[in-house]
């Protein structure tokens, strides 16, 4: 903390540079026509405020229903699920979650 205070006093403030970099990144993301993210990664802070009106979920049979819903909650109007229900089932690490029915995929439903 003390080193940070000295740096600011000396005129070095990474905060302004970080804020400018964040804004530049946000501007690029807002201009994008296509964004790619994992289901849960679509909740990342860098994507905050963005709407996903069209969502494609690849390997939809392998993603749990709850994971797939993360991206859909950002304004989805059109959804495409791509996957093969005869390959890998939805992945759930918790036995309790699987027992309680949270191991189903949206594709499966």
VMD Tcl script that draws the C-alpha trace (Angstrom):
set ca {
  {0.00 0.00 0.00}
  {2.80 2.38 0.87}
  {4.56 1.62 -2.41}
  {1.33 2.42 -4.26}
  {1.08 5.78 -2.47}
  {4.67 6.63 -3.37}
  {4.04 5.66 -7.00}
  {1.00 7.93 -7.19}
  {2.92 10.77 -5.55}
  {5.66 10.34 -8.16}
  {3.07 10.69 -10.92}
  {2.72 7.02 -11.87}
  {-0.91 5.95 -11.80}
  {-1.70 2.66 -13.47}
  {-5.35 3.15 -12.53}
  {-5.94 5.67 -15.33}
  {-4.10 3.46 -17.82}
  {-6.08 0.41 -16.72}
  {-9.36 2.31 -17.01}
  {-8.45 3.48 -20.52}
  {-7.50 -0.06 -21.55}
  {-10.78 -1.38 -20.11}
  {-12.81 1.21 -22.04}
  {-10.95 0.42 -25.27}
  {-11.63 -3.28 -24.78}
  {-15.31 -2.59 -24.05}
  {-15.60 -0.51 -27.23}
  {-14.13 -3.36 -29.31}
  {-16.50 -5.88 -27.74}
  {-19.55 -3.66 -28.35}
  {-18.64 -3.41 -32.05}
  {-18.21 -7.18 -32.47}
  {-20.78 -9.10 -34.47}
  {-19.67 -12.46 -33.04}
  {-18.27 -13.25 -29.60}
  {-17.10 -16.69 -28.55}
  {-17.09 -17.82 -24.94}
  {-17.66 -20.92 -22.89}
  {-21.11 -21.21 -21.30}
  {-19.94 -20.11 -17.88}
  {-17.33 -17.74 -19.36}
  {-20.14 -15.68 -20.87}
  {-20.65 -14.35 -17.33}
  {-17.16 -12.77 -17.29}
  {-16.86 -9.21 -16.04}
  {-15.43 -8.08 -19.38}
  {-18.75 -9.05 -21.02}
  {-20.90 -7.27 -18.44}
  {-23.53 -5.08 -20.05}
  {-23.45 -6.90 -23.39}
  {-26.56 -8.63 -24.73}
  {-26.43 -11.91 -26.61}
  {-29.53 -12.00 -28.81}
  {-28.37 -15.06 -30.74}
  {-26.68 -17.89 -28.86}
  {-25.13 -21.07 -30.25}
  {-24.20 -23.70 -27.70}
  {-21.71 -26.20 -29.09}
  {-21.44 -29.59 -27.38}
  {-24.86 -28.85 -25.89}
  {-25.33 -32.45 -24.78}
  {-22.18 -32.15 -22.66}
  {-23.06 -28.82 -20.96}
  {-25.34 -28.91 -17.94}
  {-28.63 -27.09 -18.20}
  {-27.53 -24.54 -15.61}
  {-24.25 -23.83 -17.42}
  {-26.07 -23.32 -20.72}
  {-28.51 -20.88 -19.10}
  {-25.71 -18.45 -18.17}
  {-25.40 -17.12 -21.74}
  {-29.14 -17.31 -22.38}
  {-29.83 -14.96 -19.50}
  {-28.16 -12.13 -21.45}
  {-31.10 -11.43 -23.74}
  {-31.22 -14.52 -25.94}
  {-33.98 -14.41 -28.56}
  {-32.67 -17.21 -30.78}
  {-30.97 -20.36 -29.56}
  {-29.17 -23.10 -31.47}
  {-28.12 -26.24 -29.62}
  {-25.47 -28.34 -31.36}
  {-24.45 -31.69 -30.00}
  {-24.71 -35.43 -30.06}
  {-26.72 -36.98 -27.26}
  {-25.04 -40.32 -27.95}
  {-21.61 -39.05 -27.00}
  {-20.58 -37.56 -23.66}
  {-23.34 -36.83 -21.14}
  {-23.48 -33.57 -19.20}
  {-20.56 -33.22 -16.80}
  {-21.37 -32.80 -13.13}
  {-18.61 -33.06 -10.52}
  {-20.91 -33.08 -7.50}
  {-22.71 -36.33 -6.67}
  {-25.26 -34.32 -4.68}
  {-26.00 -32.09 -7.67}
  {-26.35 -35.13 -9.95}
  {-28.64 -36.82 -7.42}
  {-30.79 -33.67 -7.25}
  {-31.28 -33.65 -11.02}
  {-28.75 -30.96 -11.93}
  {-26.85 -33.31 -14.24}
  {-29.22 -32.88 -17.18}
  {-28.29 -30.89 -20.25}
  {-30.55 -28.33 -21.89}
  {-30.13 -30.41 -25.05}
  {-31.48 -33.42 -23.19}
  {-34.52 -31.57 -21.88}
}
mol new
graphics top color blue
foreach p $ca { graphics top sphere $p radius 0.5 }
foreach p [lrange $ca 0 end-1] q [lrange $ca 1 end] { graphics top cylinder $p $q radius 0.2 }
display resetview
